[in-house]
Structures are given as structure tokens and as C-alpha cells.
Amino acid sequence: MSVPESTAVARTAVESLSVPTVLRRAASLAARAVRFVAFWLAALLPFSYLPLLATGLAATHQFAFGGLVGLNAVAFVMGHSHNTE
């Protein structure tokens, strides 16, 4: 005795909307968004170093400049696996 196709399709649709599946998909989408932003932040943030170094603000605001360098390092690590497919 086989299950009618419409019942099998309905069961598959319900299973694909289960809470763990939805949460897994949401987490995957959020992780992709974080990797995307981190990748581009790591790529573009070094361009902010040049004006700071040229105007001497990097010497007077060493903590802020160190924070930018640290942020760049974190963004580099987090965005490293962006678009590796």
C-alpha cells in the first residue's frame, strides 16, 4: 500500500517548515550576511589608514588607530570564508 503523492508532498512541505529547519536556515542566512560584511570591511578598512597616517591623527589617537587595526584583523578572520563556493 503506497502513500498518495499529494499526501507525500504535503508531509514534505510541513517537514520543511519545522522550527529546527527554519532556525537552521535563518542561522545560515545570518552567517552568510556576517561573512559578506566582514569580507568587505576587511577589504576596504585599510583605505581609512592613509588619511589618519598622513594627517598625524594615528600618532595622537593611538588607541583609536589600534582599534581600527584590530577591527580589520577580526573582519579579515570572519570574512575569510566568504564566497568560497
C-alpha positions, 0 to 999 in steps of 0.5 A: 500500500503506497502513500498518495503523492499529494499526501507525500508532498504535503508531509514534505512541505510541513517537514520543511517548515519545522522550527529546527529547519527554519532556525537552521536556515535563518542561522545560515542566512545570518552567517552568510550576511556576517561573512559578506560584511566582514569580507568587505570591511576587511577589504576596504578598512585599510583605505581609512589608514592613509588619511589618519597616517598622513594627517598625524591623527594615528600618532595622537589617537593611538588607541583609536588607530589600534582599534581600527587595526584590530577591527580589520584583523577580526573582519579579515578572520570572519570574512575569510570564508566568504564566497568560497563556493 
